């Protein structure tokens, strides 16, 4: 495989993996540091 193609694939794979790790950290952060009382309003319009 050409080095240019290999570098592009490595960049795309790293971006996807980094995005997944970032999403997991954001999703799990509320379990590590709970939001303050009244700070987690999941319902809209209330």
Beta strands, then each sheet from edge to edge (+ up, - down):
end
